[in-house]
């Protein structure tokens, strides 16, 4: 089912007699907001509310969290109903919890280019709590005040016609069986002094990892704990507006089937899933798990769409380089690749075989000629396939090939003189090693 996101574009934040929204301006009664937050939690002693706009000569310090104003208009959960969003505005919570530290936001000047949220219309809360609270109680008080303020402000636009409406649909059932099925691994907390991030109302320290609806952040179900700098750590605003999730949802059913989002705060678990998307590798060519090839990012796909136009010409150039290699290595004792029957080799790599492979490779490296090995460890000896029960010696031909294969430089832009230089070096170093 679809979640409807209704956006009001906030271009200015101003002080006024009451909370209101009109013609792109968010009006805030700072005294009323402060009273509302103080009355909602007896642990709050005092709240000072300030407003800051992009371009102001203002630096905001002791930043703990940043929250986009959002309000549930109808429905419940991420799979139904609508939420109202004040796009371009944000609530900033500030104050010393574990000392004078954490993030800054510069609204103008050179620092504005390096601090997120300097382009937003900000409602800044400096929250003081009563004496006797623990650091975690202090953190919770500030966090809850920020969330309440965001909902309060979003309510100012609840009866205004939205500027933009977006329907975000998702189902965990595959929409097209021909498309790859993927999941997004979400590391919700990378660092932070109090380490409190909340997922579906629970502290992320408990109950993770879990597979969830990827839209839960949009409805405020992933909340950063305070002591999370707006400069370099995951804020609640980021969880509400995660661009990776938005892109994955746009491609669901068109480019891939999005199975869901794996939320974790466990680096070891996240690392294992990263390995699974990269052939189960712990390091290059060392496969601990049977994995997949899901490494392409959007920017890589965009570049490859352009490069595909040149594929035929580049393949022909590689074939010409391979023929030149074969010609110049004839009689050297080095075994060169060939073509069988009507098969047309594209020479993704140009791999030769030679008995003293390691010595020759080291000598070529000393000559600043880069080579590769495709591949150094046979499949039956990889950790990922130990369950088959094979050991060294079971496939002697394969194992010998893995010891002898050496990939020489190969790319479409190679020059004939460069091929000749590589061949001269290979012939000389192979003869020396022999």
C-alpha positions in Angstrom: 0.0 0.0 0.0 1.0 3.6 -0.6 2.2 6.2 1.9 1.3 9.7 0.8 3.9 12.5 1.6 2.4 16.0 1.5 5.1 18.7 1.4 4.8 22.4 2.2 7.9 24.3 1.0 9.1 26.6 3.8 11.1 29.6 2.4 11.1 31.7 5.6 10.7 31.3 9.3 9.4 34.3 11.3 8.3 35.1 14.8 4.6 35.7 15.4 1.7 35.5 17.8 0.8 31.9 17.0 2.0 29.0 15.0 0.9 29.4 11.4 1.9 28.7 7.8 1.1 30.9 4.8 2.7 31.7 1.4 5.9 29.8 2.2 6.4 31.4 5.6 6.4 29.4 8.8 5.3 31.6 11.7 6.4 30.6 15.2 5.3 31.9 18.6 8.5 31.2 20.4 6.9 31.8 23.9 4.0 29.4 23.2 6.3 26.7 21.9 8.6 27.0 25.0 5.6 26.8 27.3 4.2 23.8 25.4 7.5 21.9 25.7 8.0 22.8 29.3 4.4 21.7 30.3 4.8 18.4 28.4 7.7 17.1 30.5 8.4 17.9 34.2 12.1 17.2 33.6 12.3 20.3 31.4 13.2 23.3 33.5 13.4 25.9 30.7 13.4 26.1 26.9 14.7 29.0 24.9 13.5 29.1 21.3 15.4 31.0 18.6 14.9 31.3 14.9 17.7 31.1 12.3 17.5 31.4 8.5 20.0 30.7 5.7 22.3 33.7 5.3 22.0 34.9 8.9 25.2 35.9 10.7 24.6 33.0 13.2 26.6 30.1 14.5 24.6 27.4 16.4 26.7 25.4 18.9 26.2 22.3 21.0 23.9 20.8 18.3 22.5 17.4 19.4 19.9 16.5 16.8 18.0 17.9 13.8 14.4 16.9 13.1 12.2 17.7 10.1 8.7 18.8 11.1 6.3 16.0 10.1 2.8 15.2 11.2 0.6 12.1 10.6 -2.5 13.4 8.9 -4.3 10.0 8.4 -3.7 6.3 8.7 -1.1 4.5 10.7 2.2 2.7 10.0 4.3 3.1 6.9 1.9 1.4 4.5 -1.1 3.6 4.6 -2.3 7.2 5.2 -0.6 10.5 4.8 2.0 12.7 6.5 2.4 16.4 6.3 6.0 17.7 5.9 7.4 21.2 6.3 10.2 20.8 3.7 13.0 23.3 4.1 12.5 23.7 7.8 14.0 21.8 10.8 14.1 21.7 14.5 17.5 21.9 16.1 18.0 20.7 19.7 21.0 22.1 21.6 22.5 22.1 25.1 25.3 20.5 27.1 24.5 16.9 28.0 28.0 15.5 28.5 29.9 18.8 28.3 30.3 21.6 25.8 30.8 19.7 22.6 29.3 18.1 19.5 28.1 19.9 16.4 27.9 23.4 15.0 25.8 24.9 12.2 27.0 28.1 10.5 24.2 29.9 8.7 26.6 32.0 6.6 30.2 32.5 5.9 32.8 29.9 4.9 31.6 27.4 7.5 28.1 27.3 6.0 29.5 25.3 3.1 30.7 22.6 5.4 27.9 22.3 7.9 24.7 20.6 6.9 21.4 22.4 7.5 22.9 25.9 6.9 20.4 26.2 4.0 17.4 25.4 6.1 14.9 27.6 8.1 15.7 26.5 11.7 13.8 26.5 14.9 16.5 26.2 17.6 15.8 24.8 21.0 18.2 25.3 23.9 16.8 23.0 26.6 17.7 23.1 30.2 16.7 20.2 32.5 16.1 19.9 36.2 18.9 18.9 38.5 19.6 15.3 39.3 19.0 13.6 36.0 21.4 11.0 34.7 23.0 11.6 31.3 20.6 9.2 29.6 17.6 10.8 31.3 18.9 14.2 30.1 19.4 12.9 26.6 15.9 11.4 26.5 14.4 14.7 27.7 16.1 16.7 25.0 15.3 14.1 22.3 11.5 14.0 23.2 11.4 17.8 23.3 12.8 18.0 19.8 10.3 15.4 18.5 7.3 17.3 20.2 8.5 20.6 18.7 8.7 19.1 15.2 5.1 17.7 15.4 3.8 21.0 16.9 5.3 23.0 14.0 4.1 20.6 11.4 0.6 21.1 12.8 0.7 24.7 11.7 0.4 23.6 8.1 -2.1 20.8 8.6 -5.0 22.6 6.9 -3.0 24.2 4.1 -3.0 22.7 0.6 0.3 21.0 0.0 2.8 22.3 -2.6 3.8 18.8 -3.6 2.4 15.3 -3.0 4.3 12.1 -3.5 3.0 8.5 -3.2 5.5 6.1 -1.9 4.4 2.5 -2.6 6.1 -0.7 -1.5 5.4 -4.4 -1.0 7.9 -7.1 0.0 6.4 -9.4 -2.7 8.5 -9.4 -5.9 6.8 -7.3 -8.6 8.8 -8.8 -11.4 10.4 -12.2 -11.2 13.0 -11.2 -13.8 14.5 -8.5 -11.7 17.1 -9.0 -8.9 15.8 -9.1 -5.4 17.8 -6.9 -3.1 17.7 -5.5 0.5 19.3 -2.4 1.9 21.6 -2.8 4.9 21.1 0.3 7.1 23.8 1.0 9.7 21.7 3.3 11.9 24.5 4.4 14.2 28.1 4.7 13.4 29.3 6.5 16.5 28.0 8.6 19.4 28.7 9.1 23.1 25.3 7.8 24.4 24.7 5.3 21.6 20.9 5.6 21.8 19.1 5.4 18.5 15.5 4.2 18.4 13.9 1.9 15.8 10.2 1.3 16.0 10.2 2.7 19.6 13.0 0.4 20.9 16.5 1.2 21.7 18.7 0.0 18.8 21.0 -1.8 21.3 18.3 -4.4 21.7 16.3 -6.3 19.0 18.6 -5.7 16.0 19.2 -6.6 13.3 15.7 -6.9 11.8 14.1 -6.8 8.4 11.7 -3.9 8.2 9.6 -1.8 5.8 12.1 0.7 4.2 9.6 3.6 4.8 9.8 3.5 8.6 12.2 6.4 8.7 9.9 8.6 6.7 7.2 8.3 9.4 9.7 9.0 12.3 10.3 5.4 13.4 14.1 5.8 13.3 15.2 8.5 15.8 18.7 9.5 16.6 19.7 9.8 20.2 21.1 13.1 21.3 24.8 13.7 21.3 24.5 13.1 17.6 26.3 15.9 15.8 24.5 17.5 12.9 27.9 17.8 11.2 29.2 14.3 11.0 26.7 11.7 12.4 23.3 10.4 11.6 20.6 12.8 12.6 16.9 12.1 12.8 16.5 14.4 9.7 18.8 12.1 7.8 16.7 9.0 8.7 13.6 10.9 7.6 15.2 11.8 4.2 17.6 9.0 3.5 18.4 9.5 -0.3 19.5 5.9 -0.8 16.2 4.5 0.5 14.3 7.1 -1.7 16.2 5.9 -4.8 15.7 2.2 -4.0 11.9 2.8 -3.6 11.8 4.6 -6.9 13.4 1.7 -8.6 11.3 -1.0 -6.9 9.5 -3.1 -9.6 11.4 -1.3 -12.4 15.1 -2.0 -11.8 14.9 -4.4 -8.9 12.6 -5.9 -6.3 13.3 -4.3 -2.9 12.8 -7.0 -0.3 13.1 -4.6 2.6 15.6 -2.9 4.8 17.9 -4.6 7.2 18.5 -2.3 10.2 21.5 -3.0 12.4 23.9 -1.4 14.8 26.2 -4.4 14.7 29.3 -3.7 12.6 30.2 -7.4 12.3 26.7 -8.2 11.0 26.7 -5.2 8.6 30.2 -6.3 7.3 28.9 -9.8 6.6 26.1 -8.5 4.5 28.5 -6.2 2.6 30.6 -9.3 1.9 27.5 -11.1 0.6 26.9 -8.3 -2.0 30.6 -8.6 -3.1 30.9 -12.3 -3.9 31.3 -13.1 -0.2 34.9 -11.7 -0.2 36.9 -10.9 3.0 39.6 -9.5 0.7 40.1 -9.6 -3.0 39.8 -13.2 -4.4 39.3 -14.7 -0.9 35.7 -15.9 -0.6 34.4 -16.9 2.8 30.7 -17.1 1.8 28.8 -17.9 -1.3 27.8 -14.4 -2.3 26.4 -12.2 -5.1 27.5 -9.5 -7.4 25.4 -6.5 -6.2 28.1 -3.8 -6.2 26.9 -1.3 -8.8 25.9 2.1 -7.5 23.7 4.5 -9.3 26.5 6.8 -10.4 28.3 3.7 -11.9 25.2 2.7 -13.7 24.8 6.1 -15.2 28.4 6.2 -16.4 28.1 2.7 -17.9 25.0 3.6 -19.8 27.2 6.2 -21.7 30.1 3.8 -22.1 27.9 1.1 -23.6 27.7 3.1 -26.8 31.4 2.5 -27.3 31.5 -1.1 -26.3 31.8 -2.6 -29.9 34.6 -0.3 -30.8 36.5 -0.9 -27.5 36.1 -4.7 -27.9 37.6 -4.5 -31.4 40.5 -2.5 -30.1 41.1 -5.1 -27.4 41.1 -7.9 -30.0 43.7 -6.0 -32.0 45.9 -5.6 -28.9 45.5 -9.3 -28.2 46.6 -10.2 -31.7 49.6 -8.0 -31.3 50.5 -9.6 -28.0 50.2 -13.1 -29.6 52.4 -12.1 -32.5 55.2 -10.6 -30.3 55.1 -13.4 -27.7 55.4 -16.2 -30.3 58.4 -18.4 -29.7 59.0 -17.0 -26.2 57.8 -20.1 -24.3 54.9 -18.1 -22.9 51.5 -19.7 -23.5 49.1 -17.2 -25.0 45.3 -17.3 -25.1 43.5 -18.5 -28.2 40.0 -18.8 -29.7 38.1 -22.0 -30.2 35.8 -22.6 -33.1 33.3 -19.8 -33.8 33.8 -18.2 -30.3 34.8 -14.5 -30.5 37.0 -13.6 -27.5 36.4 -10.1 -26.1 39.6 -10.1 -24.0 38.2 -8.7 -20.8 41.6 -9.8 -19.6 44.6 -11.0 -21.6 45.9 -13.9 -19.5 49.1 -15.9 -20.4 50.5 -18.9 -18.7 54.1 -19.3 -17.6 55.8 -21.6 -15.1 57.7 -19.0 -13.2 54.7 -16.7 -12.8 55.4 -15.1 -9.4 59.1 -14.3 -10.2 58.1 -12.8 -13.6 55.3 -10.7 -12.0 57.6 -9.3 -9.3 60.2 -8.4 -12.0 57.5 -6.7 -14.1 56.3 -4.7 -11.1 59.8 -3.5 -10.6 59.7 -2.2 -14.2 56.4 -0.4 -13.3 54.3 -2.8 -15.4 51.2 -3.7 -13.6 49.8 -7.2 -13.9 47.0 -9.3 -12.4 46.1 -12.8 -11.5 42.8 -14.2 -12.7 42.5 -16.1 -10.4 45.0 -17.1 -7.7 42.7 -19.5 -5.6 40.7 -22.2 -7.4 37.0 -22.4 -6.5 37.3 -25.8 -4.9 39.9 -24.4 -2.4 37.9 -21.3 -1.4 36.5 -21.3 2.1 33.0 -20.7 0.7 33.0 -24.2 -0.9 34.6 -26.2 1.9 31.3 -28.0 2.3 32.0 -29.9 -0.9 34.9 -31.6 0.8 37.5 -31.0 -1.8 41.2 -30.6 -0.9 44.4 -29.6 -2.6 45.3 -32.1 -5.3 41.8 -33.0 -6.2 41.9 -30.9 -9.4 45.6 -30.7 -10.4 45.0 -29.1 -13.8 43.0 -26.3 -12.3 45.5 -25.8 -9.5 48.4 -25.6 -12.0 46.5 -23.0 -14.0 46.0 -20.9 -10.9 49.8 -21.0 -10.3 50.7 -20.0 -13.8 48.1 -17.5 -15.1 49.3 -13.9 -15.4 47.1 -11.1 -16.8 49.0 -8.5 -18.9 47.9 -4.9 -19.3 44.7 -4.8 -21.5 42.4 -1.9 -22.2 41.1 -0.3 -25.4 43.4 2.8 -25.2 46.6 0.8 -25.2 49.2 1.8 -27.8 51.1 -0.6 -30.0 54.4 0.7 -28.6 53.1 -0.1 -25.1 52.2 -3.6 -26.0 55.7 -4.0 -27.5 57.3 -2.7 -24.4 55.4 -5.2 -22.2 56.2 -8.1 -24.5 59.9 -7.2 -24.5 59.9 -7.2 -20.7 58.0 -10.4 -20.4 60.3 -12.2 -22.8 63.4 -10.9 -20.9 62.1 -11.6 -17.4 60.7 -15.1 -18.4 64.1 -16.1 -19.9 65.9 -14.8 -16.8 63.5 -16.7 -14.4 63.9 -19.9 -16.4 
